[in-house]
Every structure is written in C-alpha cells, then in structure tokens.
Amino acid sequence: MGVEIIFKITAVGILTAVVGQVLKQTGKEEIATFSTLSGLIIVLLMVLDLIGTLFDTVKNLFGF
C-alpha cells in the first residue's frame, strides 16, 4: 500500500497535466481549468481515504 498510492497520485497528476496542456493549446482554457480541478479533487479523495485508514489504525491501536 505504500508505493502504489504514490504511483497512483503521480499517474493522476501526469494525466491531468497532459489533458490540461492539450486543452490549453486548443484554446479551451475553461475546460482545462475544470480538468485540473477534477484531478486535484480525485487526489484529495485518495488522500482523505488514507487519512481515514490512519485514524482507524490509531483508534484500534489504542483501543478506543
């Protein structure tokens, strides 16, 4: 679970950057902004899932 999440976040970042650049080159800056924002939201949801797992682990560790 350690390295895989880094690769997933990197893949989303690269894909978002490529799509954003292609859309900017075609003159669709608004859609490029929305695609970048959606990539950011996807990564934030992935990180929030990891934080939830961390809190569950800490809770189980201390017996709360």
Protein Blocks (a to p, Z undefined) as FASTA:
>chain_A
ZZmmmmmmmmmmmmmmmmmmmmmmnopaklmmmmmmmmmmmmmmmmmmmmmmmmmmmmmm
noZZ
